[in-house]
């Protein structure tokens, strides 16, 4: 089974193990209830984006209610769910002791041994024109947001961009970005071909025109490296990474100093 089919989805919605469909539905209902009462980061979106996100969650809940699941999981198996800008997912995972985790952390360390995606629902994708109309800005502004890394979840289909229905552009300062490179890229900008030797690129801003990019090597940690970029190089590279369907983009939660130290 490929990487995507074995994707492990971390869930923060509940600290309790979910082993039945009833518990799974209940956990998603609690997530939606929290959003309606103003809890969580999603509640900070604009009214339009927040309502679109709630509608997406409700559609996902309806899909889960209609599906059948094995009941009373045992032996370390459990259900988890995750709802992001890219998709809503139900996964079945096996949690247990790992010899590697024991060696590097502590004797009671538990980790995900296996994980399988059971349900994946993707949000509706809006054309740039529709997204601009929704947010009451011009089309050029939306394209500028994409170029500047303010909408990293945008996807390029042919020559046209599509944007998830409830995504909002980042405001204020540049957000750190993490890019997971699942396969060789064929459309890297000139001078960045070396990225195909790495599986993870993390970018942070140093000052107005300077950025750091930390790279983790595919197989040899000794070949990890740190690269300095100017604003134009960063913009050109990020646009290529966002455009590639094989690259997974994540926003903002990066502790870059720790990431850099581990290189």
Buried (B, 14 or more C-beta within 10 A) or exposed (E): EEEEEBBBBEBEBBEEEBBBBEBBBEBBBEBBEBBEEEEEEBBEBEEBBBEBBBBBBEBBBEEBEEEEBEEEBEEBBBBBBBBEBBBBBBBBBBBEEBEEBBEEEEEEBEBBBBBBBBBBBEBBBBBBEBBBBBBEBEEEEBBBBBBBBBBBBBBBEEEEBBBBBBBBBBEEEBBBBBBBBBEEBEEBEEEBEEBBBBBBBBBBBEEEEEBBBBBBBEEEEEEBBEBEBEBEBBBBBBBBBBBBEEBBBBBEEBEBEEBBEEE
